[in-house]
Structures are given as C-alpha cells and as structure tokens.
C-alpha cells in the first residue's frame, strides 16, 4: 500500500515543475514545431529559411542576385547582394544586430513595418531556428567597406562577438551564410540537388528579374551551377508548365493590380488537355489549399466567360450556364499575391484567409480578362468553345457516374472482379490491384482474407491523360476501381469514404507491368489526387531473385541486393548457392506470392508521393499525353540509365 507521504509527493505540482527553455533550447527540444519535421523535408526547410531572408531583400528592391551552394561536406552557403544585416549594437540586447538576429527568436525586420513592406519569412524565426538546429553557422556581412564575421557552434552558441575580418569595396553589400545541419537532429544530412532546384526555379519565376544560382560543389564537373532568371516572371512559369502540352491560344494572359499595398497578379493560358493546373502563392509561399485570392479569381473567371458567351450569342438561352469546372478545363494558371499582413488558415497554413483580397482578386482579374476577350475575339471564341465542350462532357459524365453510384459492391463481386476483405475497418484494410487473372487467382489464395482485397485487371486500363471524365467512366475497369474505392469521383469525391488504407499496385517487373503501373498512377493522379497526396497509394516490389543455400531461402529485389547478400556469405556457403530469377506474378503459386509480395511482415512496398505537383504533372503529360516529340526526347535522354532490360 502506498504511504500517504508518497501520495502527496505524486500530487505535488507547482511552478518548480514547469520547465522554461531559454533562448534556442526550445527549438532543439521541439524542432517539429518550427520546421515541421526532421526528415529530408525538414533538412531542406533550413535552406528556405535563409533563402527567404534574401528574397525579402529582393522584394524590398535591394537584392538582384542570390547564390545557393551545396558544399562538399553537405553544408549550405547562401549569398545575396542585399543591404546586409545591420552590424551595429542592438539597443535591447546590447549585442550586435547580426548576433541578435541569429540567437533571439522573433528578432527580425518583419514586425514593425519599417524593415520590410512584404515578407516571405513571416515569423522572424528563420535565422535563429537554422542556428539552433545546426552544428555550426558562419555569417559574413559586407557593409560600409568592411567584412564582418561571426560564428556559432553547437546549436547556436556564439563563439565570439561580431568582428571585422577584412576590407571590401565601398559599394559591396550583402550577407553570406554557411551552415551545417546537426546530425543529432536530422535523419539525413545529405542534400538533394533536385529538391533544391525545383524550389529555386519556382522562386525565380515568382520574383521576375531576380537571378538565383544553384551550384553543387560535391559534383566536380559542376563548376558554374545553374542560373535561374526570368524577366517574364509568372508568365514564363505558365509557359514552362505548358511546354509539354498544346496551347489553344498563343498569348499568355497576364493581369496585375495593386490596392492598399497588396500586389496581385495572374498569368494564364489554356491548352488542349482536360486537366487544370492552378497554383496560387502568397509572398512566394505556395497556398496548396487556395484561399481568398484564388476564390476571387475562380469566381470572376466563371462569371466573365458566361457573360461573354451570352453577349456574343455563343451560349444560347436554352443552354446551361458554364460551371467553374467547365471554364477551368485545360487551364494553366499562376496566381501570386504579395501582402504586407497575410493571415493563413488551416492546419498546414496552406490557405489565405484575408477577406479583402477576394474582392481585389475579383476586380483585377475580371477587368483585365474582359478586356482580353474583347480585344482578341478569335482566342475568346476558342476558350468559350472549349468550356462548352467540357460542359457537354460533364453532363455525360454525370449520367455515367450514376451508373457507378448504382453499382454496389455485391454487383462488383458477382461479376468476379473484386474479392473483398472481410474487415469493414478502412484503417486495417488494403486492396491489391493485380495485373492479370492468373496473378489475381494466386493472390486470392495467398492473401489474408480478413484485411486484404484483390482486384485483378484484365488487360490495360484506359489512358485518362487522353480522355475526359465521361469517356473514362464508360471504361469497365475504371468503373470497377471507383466502386471498390467508395470515394466517388469528380465533384462527388469524398476522401473520408475511402474503404482501404492502402491501395497497392502489384504488377510484373517487366515492360508491360511498368506500363500498367503508369496507367494506374495516371488515373490516380488525375482523378483521385487526394488519395495519392494522403499517402494511400503504394507499389508492390516483387523480388527479382531467389537465393537458396541449404534450408535457407532468401528473396532480393535487384542485382545490387543480390551481390550484397552473396558478399555477406562465407566462402564455403557462397560456392553452393542456387540463384533463380523470379518468374512473373502469374507464374508464382499462392505461397510464393504471399511470402514475397503480400505478407506484411516480409514484403517491401514503395509509397507513391507527389511532393512537387508541377514536376509530376509534367512527367504525366510527357509520358502519357498526345505529344510524341517530348516522349521521344525523354526516352533518348534516359536510355543510358536502363538496367535489366526485358526484351
């Protein structure tokens, strides 16, 4: 029995129990609160915190060039030619302003309104957070003909105060920051050049006239790096996105305006495809979930096209009005808003909430777009006709959707397509979409029928990159997939109704299997994108080799794993191994399929992610679209990387 004194000690709770973390300790204790995650995404987030400070100098009109360098030791250097961080003593901290900015949270020129009119780094924590999460940081400030230097180590501790270490020309200004992420904080210390390139290119598009250079000093051949400079700004961004598509009008429509220190601009162009690509930004931050700036544009787009179509008798009185979905078919659009005091909503801060921006966006867009349509009647007619075709297809799709809605799972099962799992709990249920009836039969026998559903595909599904929704819904295989998932499609889509936590594509490791996988991924990306974004889609990884020695049976995914496993065996065992190249899924029996690809304790799955929507869209358009030339170029450029070609 617990003594009364011990009980009183357990109940004791006063000010002494409250831990106060001083300075940057809080950041190191809870890094996720400041950079979201400590995985590869968080590692790269450190770069953006420093780059954002340089971008803010550019937005204020003081910086024309930024250079980002991946150093040989995976540290990062960011150089800018802005005004340079102030070097004088800060009145409150009694330390140099440089040291204050890098050691005090929420210290920056972004709060009082005097430092920056518009800022991408909103919270003034960027520099100090990077310092807190780094093994060391070095800052050089070029100002007043002097080079000022300070170094921090072990999570932001100042080695010695700011000091002048050299002279420079009187007209040279700017800041150079080099930092090395702390390996005790991050899962990985290795920077990915492509991740940096994609975001730097995007920043260059969003800030016309700003030159940003990326160089990788780990690559001995990369001596100059890549320079990103776009004088056309977001208009060039639209042209870049549409480079693998066929525009239906040559001109990029560019509209802009400013009101109460809020700057707003839109660039857009229609293409012959059936999918829209609308990306919105506030102070260079991608607002994935839209917001008032996007709402204002969408509302105006629908209204202006309907008004023009009716006034010019293209849309008759008896015709249905065009909807928002109709007018954005084939539309590529970039929306950029620069706001002095943005208010973000949502858990991921991906939605703009400022109500006054909705009216501004509507006014700027509607006035400019109306003028474009009036001054360009041929292009206007082409745009309206495309929207009307989309409207007819939408009505046809609605009828086809009713068929999928009426198709219940019992009917699907009756036709022998879906072998559902017994569990009705989506959190533990998974569905294997399997190539071919033969593999489907083995999968049904080898599965865990409580949690694993099997849907065999008979042949290749329709390439939805070349088809509108109405045609896709007339495809029997696609209708079966829609019914099995339970989410609905199009305007009726509801992610919360998804019946399976994992959707696993299981195809052979050959050319046909790869083609079927890409067709399915195209379907999921275009019509079920939230499922992919939420991390529900996986690709099974059937092994390529089986290695046997004695009673041991080992499956390996590829040639590299095979060689590594063989090298790990003793010489006397290695000489007796039997190596067999695995057969296709359809040639495996139920036991083999379960052991290699389906057993949750042994299988290997690859999660499909969409980290960069622009790049993903470009790849799908290139590989699956109507244009042959981009696809041929892609094959020629990547043919040298092919291994284990199945011919």
C-alpha positions, 0 to 999 in steps of 0.5 A: 500500500502506498504511504500517504507521504508518497501520495502527496509527493505524486500530487505535488505540482507547482511552478518548480515543475514547469520547465522554461527553455531559454533562448534556442533550447526550445527549438532543439527540444521541439524542432517539429514545431518550427520546421515541421519535421526532421526528415529530408523535408525538414533538412531542406526547410533550413535552406528556405529559411535563409533563402527567404531572408534574401528574397525579402531583400529582393522584394524590398528592391535591394537584392538582384542576385542570390547564390545557393551552394551545396558544399562538399561536406553537405553544408549550405552557403547562401549569398545575396547582394542585399543591404546586409544585416545591420552590424551595429549594437542592438539597443535591447540586447546590447549585442550586435544586430547580426548576433541578435538576429541569429540567437533571439527568436522573433528578432527580425525586420518583419514586425514593425513595418519599417524593415520590410513592406512584404515578407516571405519569412513571416515569423522572424524565426528563420535565422535563429531556428537554422542556428539552433538546429545546426552544428555550426553557422558562419555569417559574413556581412559586407557593409560600409567597406568592411567584412564582418564575421561571426560564428556559432557552434553547437546549436547556436552558441556564439563563439565570439562577438561580431568582428571585422575580418577584412576590407571590401569595396565601398559599394559591396553589400550583402550577407553570406551564410554557411551552415551545417545541419546537426546530425543529432537532429536530422535523419539525413544530412545529405542534400538533394540537388533536385529538391533544391532546384525545383524550389529555386526555379519556382522562386525565380519565376515568382520574383521576375528579374531576380537571378538565383544560382544553384551550384553543387560543389560535391559534383566536380564537373559542376563548376558554374551551377545553374542560373535561374532568371526570368524577366517574364516572371509568372508568365514564363512559369505558365509557359514552362508548365505548358511546354509539354502540352498544346496551347489553344491560344498563343498569348499568355494572359497576364493581369496585375493590380495593386490596392492598399499595398497588396500586389496581385497578379495572374498569368494564364493560358489554356491548352488542349488537355482536360486537366487544370493546373492552378497554383496560387502563392502568397509572398512566394509561399505556395497556398496548396489549399487556395484561399481568398485570392484564388476564390476571387479569381475562380469566381470572376473567371466563371462569371466573365466567360458566361457573360461573354458567351451570352453577349456574343450569342455563343451560349444560347438561352436554352443552354446551361450556364458554364460551371467553374469546372467547365471554364477551368478545363485545360487551364494553366494558371499562376496566381501570386499575391504579395501582402504586407499582413497575410493571415493563413488558415488551416492546419498546414497554413496552406490557405489565405484567409484575408477577406479583402483580397477576394474582392481585389482578386475579383476586380483585377482579374475580371477587368483585365480578362474582359478586356482580353476577350474583347480585344482578341475575339478569335482566342475568346471564341476558342476558350468559350468553345472549349468550356462548352465542350467540357460542359457537354462532357460533364453532363455525360459524365454525370449520367455515367457516374450514376451508373457507378453510384448504382453499382454496389459492391455485391454487383462488383463481386458477382461479376468476379472482379473484386474479392473483398476483405472481410474487415469493414475497418478502412484503417486495417484494410488494403486492396491489391490491384493485380495485373492479370487473372492468373496473378489475381487467382494466386493472390486470392489464395495467398492473401489474408482474407480478413484485411486484404482485397484483390482486384485483378485487371484484365488487360490495360486500363484506359489512358485518362491523360487522353480522355475526359471524365465521361469517356473514362467512366464508360471504361469497365475497369475504371468503373470497377476501381471507383466502386471498390474505392467508395470515394466517388469521383469528380465533384462527388469525391469524398476522401473520408469514404475511402474503404482501404488504407492502402491501395497497392499496385502489384504488377510484373517487373517487366515492360508491360507491368511498368506500363500498367503501373503508369496507367494506374498512377495516371488515373490516380493522379488525375482523378483521385489526387487526394488519395495519392497526396494522403499517402494511400497509394503504394507499389508492390516490389516483387523480388527479382531473385531467389537465393537458396543455400541449404534450408535457407531461402532468401528473396532480393529485389535487384542485382545490387541486393543480390551481390550484397547478400552473396558478399555477406556469405562465407566462402564455403556457403557462397560456392553452393548457392542456387540463384533463380530469377523470379518468374512473373506474378502469374507464374508464382503459386499462392505461397510464393506470392504471399511470402514475397509480395503480400505478407506484411511482415516480409514484403517491401512496398514503395509509397507513391508521393507527389511532393512537387505537383508541377514536376509530376504533372509534367512527367504525366503529360510527357509520358502519357499525353498526345505529344510524341516529340517530348516522349521521344526526347525523354526516352533518348535522354534516359536510355543510358540509365536502363538496367535489366532490360526485358526484351 
